[in-house]
Amino acid sequence: MNAQHQPSLSNSFVLGCAVVVSLWLALIVALGFQGAFHRPVGEPPWPTLLAMLLPPLLFLLLLRRRSFALQVLAIDPVWLAAVHGLRILGAGFLVAYAFGHLPGVFAFPAGWGDILVALLAPFAAVMLARHPDFLRSQWLWRFHALGMLDFVGAIGSGLLARLLIGADYALVPTTALSQFPLLLIPCFAVPLWICLHIAAFHQIANARRSGHVLARASGTPSRATSDAR
């Protein structure tokens, strides 16, 4: 997107997001203290799954509103990449496994996946800061796709662990995921990071569309469009 057409991020949007995220976190904490995310061993963790999937679905619906979508485009893509460095918190799964509080079938893919994404995040952020056209690149798309794939693997391994425990396999239960402090990762941090990945994909798609429009207008492929390939 050309600099002159870059939408500006409004203070009201930033304040609104801060309020919504704060209230969201407060709700998760309140529900956590009430034991709302605890389910008996062997049963599907429906409350946790709902907490993970509902916010991204609402975010996708909001993206259908043009005013909201334009504000998402105005978010600094460098920040959208760098914030995933906080996923180093996923190492907590490995710590919990080491102390016998989580099964390895979940802790290893979830923990190491988060660590990998966290280590790659600074490199993606630096590339975006130094080369704005990196927003159109396949490498940035792959970084965010890897981040989403990490969540798919973590959710899948968590459900697999519960199924195996329900089938009387000798595994450590996943009860710690419904207790503080770990419940904040699947019930709050994961859906928040998913929303940020969706925002990044929205920016990448918009940047690529803008690049193709510029290429058609000039009659020759632009450098940015070629890089995106």
Secondary structure as GFF3:
##gff-version 3
##sequence-region A 1 229
A	DSSP	three_ten_helix	3	5	.	.	.	ID=ss1
A	DSSP	alpha_helix	11	33	.	.	.	ID=ss2
A	DSSP	alpha_helix	46	62	.	.	.	ID=ss3
A	DSSP	alpha_helix	66	74	.	.	.	ID=ss4
A	DSSP	alpha_helix	77	82	.	.	.	ID=ss5
A	DSSP	three_ten_helix	83	90	.	.	.	ID=ss6
A	DSSP	alpha_helix	91	98	.	.	.	ID=ss7
A	DSSP	alpha_helix	104	130	.	.	.	ID=ss8
A	DSSP	three_ten_helix	132	136	.	.	.	ID=ss9
A	DSSP	alpha_helix	138	166	.	.	.	ID=ss10
A	DSSP	three_ten_helix	175	178	.	.	.	ID=ss11
A	DSSP	alpha_helix	184	184	.	.	.	ID=ss12
A	DSSP	pi_helix	185	189	.	.	.	ID=ss13
A	DSSP	alpha_helix	190	218	.	.	.	ID=ss14
A	DSSP	alpha_helix	223	228	.	.	.	ID=ss15
###
